[in-house]
Amino acid sequence: MRSKKCKILVASGAVIFLSVVIALSIAINIWNYGKIDEKAPSDVAIVLGASVWEDGVSPVYRERINHAITLYEDGFVDYIILTGGFGEGSYKSDSQVAKEYALSQGVPEERILIEEKSTITEENLEFSKEIMVENNLKTAIIVSDPLHMKRSMLMAEDYGINAISSPTTTSMYKSLKTKIPFLLREEFFYVGYCVVRVFR
């Protein structure tokens, strides 16, 4: 009886240990992936959405947009796709608010494309792919916060987007106090997405 209990404890301990190792490995992978900037000449920068406020884009979204603007100004992309649909009670889409900000920063209106149907990251990419097809855009640079890039790039691949990664260098997630919760959230959603995509 004691031997059986010992085996159960050992097996349980092994499962817990393995789970911790896997979770830590995934977290490290997400963290390190966010340090990679693959930027190269592409047709368009896709800016993944974030919240907007009553008086404009949130600081998080602003810095993502700023990074895309830099890519445009430095000649890496010809167009920018801004993503984000309508929040509850909003009369403007998040992407329209983002467009107004980009215009205020000097980006020509004809170089800005918006998608207004999405509410989550996966939809940002799904509907951006439709815009790329409509406008004959073949290659994209995905722009978001560093810790968001691993999951976003996997989704971009699944939607057939020929994409490379370029995280914003001015992310509002600067301290460990803000990075760790973001990392844990991303790990949860990344693992969840990996499981779901197996059954598609």
C-alpha positions, 0 to 999 in steps of 0.5 A: 500500500505504501509502495503504491502511494509512493508511486502515485506521489512520484508520478504526480511530482513528475507531472507537475515538474514536467508541466512547470518546465514546459510552461517555463519553456513556452514563456521564455520562447515568447519572451525571446521571440519578442526581441526579434525584429525581422523588418525588411521591405514589404508591401504593408505594415499591419498594426494589431489593435489595442484600446482607444480612449474618448480623446484618441488612441490609448498609449499602447495602441499609439506606440504600435502605430508610431512604430508602423509610421517609422517603418513607412517613413523609413521606406520599409512599407508602402501602406499601413493597415490599422485594425480594430472594430467598434467597441460597445457604444462607440460611433467610431471604430478603433481603426478610424480613431487610429487613422485620425492619429496617423493622419495627424502624424503626417501619413498620407490618407491614401497610404492608410487602410483600415479594417473595422470588423475585428474584436480580437487579434485573430480577427485583426489578422483574418480581416487584414488578409482580406484587405491585402487581397483586395489591394493586391498586397503580397507581403506584410510586417506585423506590428505589436508589442514584443510579448504579443508577437509569438502568438500573432505571427502564428495566427498570421501564418495560419491565415496565409499572410506572408509576414515578418515580425517587427515589434514596437521598440517603445512598448508601454510594457516597460517594467517587470510589473507590467511585463509579467502579467502580459507574459502570463496572459499571452502564454495562456492564449498562445497555448489555448490557440495551439490547442484549438488550431489542432482541431481546425 
